[in-house]
C-alpha cells in the first residue's frame, strides 16, 4: 500500500510540459463522456420520463417511466448521483488554474494554446452546469479550484447556475475556433499534432458554444439571445462545415451517429478506430434486438399507437405508414411485430473471434437541425412568424414533408413542438422540451400539482446528502 504508483503523474511532476496540458484538457472531455454515458444517463435524463418509450423487462427503467425516482435500484442510485458532472467541473477548475504553469515551464505551449485550452474547459464546465440545473435545479456552484479536504457548500438557485453558465459560454466562444483545421486566429497549425479529421465535432468550437448559449437563454426565457446565437451558427454554417443531414445519413449505421455527419456541432465520440467502442453507454443497448444484435426483444420500444400518432403525416422519410400498409423510413424495424424496434441509431462495431459486438454511436449533443428548430421557436416568441415558419420548413422539407403554412402562433408553436419530437426522437431532448415549454402534464402521468411541487426535478442522491450537510433535498422528493 506504501509503494508509489508508476502509472500516475504526481502533483509535483504535473503541469511541466505541453503534453501535461493535453492530458489534463482531454481528461475533462473524458469525464464529460463518463457523465453522459453512465447507464445511458443522457437518455434517461432527457428522454425516458417523457412517455414516448415503453419498457419490456427492466424494472429500473420502468420506475423512471412511471416517475418513481426513489425506487431502490443500483442504476437509479447512479442516475440520482451528480458526482460525475462535478468531476468535470473540478477538472475544469483545476485546468483553469494550473494550465498557466505549463505556459511558464514549456515554451512550446504558446499563449494561443493556453487561451484555447482554457476556453475549451470553460465550455465543458458550462455544459456540465447546464445539465445539472436542468436535472436537479438548485445545485452547488463551484467556480474555482479547491485543493485539500472537501468543503461543504450550499446550493445556488437554478437561475444563478444558468446565469453563470451563460457568462462562461460567452467568454469561451470568443476564444474558440470554428474548426480545428489550423486556419483560424484562435487555433493555428496542428492541434496537439493531429489533423482536423481527428477532432471533427468532438471538441469545443464557436458553434458548440453558441449552441449551448442559445439553449441556456431559452431556459432563461431570453429568446432574443437565443435567436442571436442561432443566427451566428446559421450565418457561419460554411465556416463550421454544417449542412442538413440527408435522411440516408440520419439513419445509416455509418452516418450521423458516427459523430461526423453533415450537421453535427458537438458530440461525444465512441469511435472504434480510437478503441472507444463499448457495450454500455449507448441507447442501442436498450433499443436494438434481432437482426442487429442477439436479443429477442429490446428493453425499451415505442409502441405502434405512439409511432402512428407521432409520425402522422404522409411521405415522412423517417417513418410513414401508407394506406396499403407499406412503410417508408428506417426509424423503426419489425413494425409488424407486437414490439417494434427503434432502429434509428444502430452503429455497431464487430471485432474479435469469436465475434464481439459493441457499439460506437456518438452521443449527439448539438446538431444543426435541432438548432434550426430552436431558432424557429425563438423567432416565434419574438413575433417573427414568417422566419419561424421558414426555419421549421427547412427541416420538414428535408424529411419529405409538405411545407407548413400558417400565421397562427399557436399552430406554429405546435408544429415546431411536433417536429422536434419526430426529428430528435431518441436523442435526449424530449423531456427537457416538455419541461421548458410547460407541457409535461399533457404527455405524462404527472399532475399539475405534482409539477408545481417540484416533480420534474430529480431527487438528490443520499450519497451527496450524507457528504454535504448544507444540501437540501428537492421539495417533491422529501
Secondary structure, DSSP 8 states (H G I E B T S, - for coil): --S--SSS--GGGSSSSHHHHHHHHHHHHHHHHHHHHGGGHHHHHHTGGGSS-EESS-HHHHHHHTT-TT---HHHHHHH--HHHHHHHHHHHHHHHHHHHHHHH-TTS-HHHHHHHHHHHHHHHHHHHHHHHHHHSSB----S---SS------B-HHHHHHHHHHHHHHHHTT--S-SSSEETTEES-BTTB-HHHHTTTS--HHHHHHHHHHHHHHHT-HHHHHHHHHHHHHTHHHHT-----HHHHSSTTSGGGTT-TTEEEEE---GGGT--BSSSSTHHHH--TTTSS-SS-SEE--HHHHHHHS-STT-SS-EE-TTS-EE-SSEE-TTSSS-EE-S---EEEETTTTEEEE---EEEEEHHHHHHHHHHHHHHTT-HHHHHHHHHHHHHHTT--------HHHHHHHHHHHHHHHTTTSS-HHHHHHHTT-HHHHSS--HHHHHTTTTS----HHHHHH-TT----GGG-
